[in-house]
């Protein structure tokens, strides 16, 4: 894969392993052309059909590395970039087990920095088992890795590296890489109120500003903007209603900014 030819994006990367693998958001690197990551049931926490399975139970080539490679993301203006994913794994025993590393590159894959490393029982989401591991819905774990040290980098690549120990099966699902999750809140003399919160069909944004207009954006939990607009300021105050009838139940981030400040609060839709 020619990493230099891949254009970075500031949109969230979301890979649920339900389509083809490799996909536009996740490629597979298989240096020895042996067993490698492949789409397989079950999905993370039993909520989907498939995940990326590494069949280490039948992979006798100990020490071999196989990779899930995520295209680059632009963190030039990111505020709280993160990697989130689901994992399920059980070692064979204390001798035969796997290692999972998550590594980052900012030079098109020339060098890599480790940001996550777990192996054996520490990686495990279930006890050791000497038959082929297939996780139940409760045998998954969610992992979250902060990438704040890469803020300002325009070309941040990620790969998931499995080191085979001829142990047992490893499953990865629901990879999300976001550049805007947890959008930074800037303290200021002003601010804004949201009511009602939780909301159902709509909510009101109200506050103070010395600008002519304020802009608002609503982001979901993976950092994707789903709604935006402007509110006129009258007499140093603003008030605007946001329709929420087309928003699914859950928690969102609401960012409001004027010419000088930006504020963020959470809003819950019932």
CORFEN-V431179 format. One record per backbone hydrogen bond with DSSP energy under -0.5 kcal/mol. NH is the residue of the N-H (numbers start at 1). CO is the residue of the C=O. If there is no record, write none. Layout:
NH & CO
NH & CO
This chain:
3 & 1
5 & 2
6 & 3
9 & 72
13 & 177
14 & 12
15 & 175
22 & 26
23 & 26
26 & 23
27 & 69
29 & 67
30 & 28
31 & 65
33 & 30
38 & 53
40 & 51
43 & 48
46 & 43
47 & 44
51 & 40
52 & 172
53 & 38
53 & 51
54 & 170
55 & 53
56 & 54
58 & 55
59 & 56
60 & 58
62 & 60
63 & 164
64 & 61
66 & 162
67 & 29
68 & 160
69 & 27
69 & 67
70 & 68
70 & 158
73 & 156
74 & 9
75 & 73
75 & 153
78 & 75
79 & 179
80 & 179
82 & 178
83 & 145
84 & 176
85 & 143
86 & 173
87 & 141
88 & 171
90 & 169
92 & 96
93 & 96
97 & 95
99 & 163
100 & 118
101 & 161
102 & 116
103 & 159
104 & 113
105 & 157
110 & 107
113 & 104
115 & 102
116 & 102
118 & 100
120 & 98
122 & 119
123 & 119
124 & 120
125 & 89
126 & 89
129 & 91
139 & 136
141 & 87
143 & 85
145 & 83
147 & 81
150 & 147
151 & 148
152 & 75
153 & 150
156 & 73
157 & 105
157 & 155
158 & 70
159 & 103
160 & 68
161 & 101
161 & 159
162 & 66
162 & 160
163 & 99
163 & 161
164 & 64
164 & 162
170 & 54
171 & 88
172 & 52
173 & 86
175 & 15
176 & 84
177 & 13
178 & 82
178 & 176
183 & 180
186 & 262
187 & 185
191 & 208
193 & 206
195 & 204
198 & 268
199 & 268
200 & 202
203 & 242
204 & 195
205 & 240
206 & 193
207 & 238
208 & 191
209 & 236
214 & 231
215 & 257
216 & 229
217 & 255
218 & 227
219 & 253
220 & 224
223 & 220
226 & 218
227 & 218
229 & 216
231 & 214
233 & 212
234 & 237
237 & 234
238 & 207
239 & 232
240 & 205
242 & 203
244 & 201
245 & 201
247 & 244
250 & 269
252 & 267
253 & 219
254 & 265
255 & 217
255 & 253
256 & 263
257 & 215
258 & 261
263 & 256
265 & 254
267 & 252
269 & 250
270 & 199
270 & 268
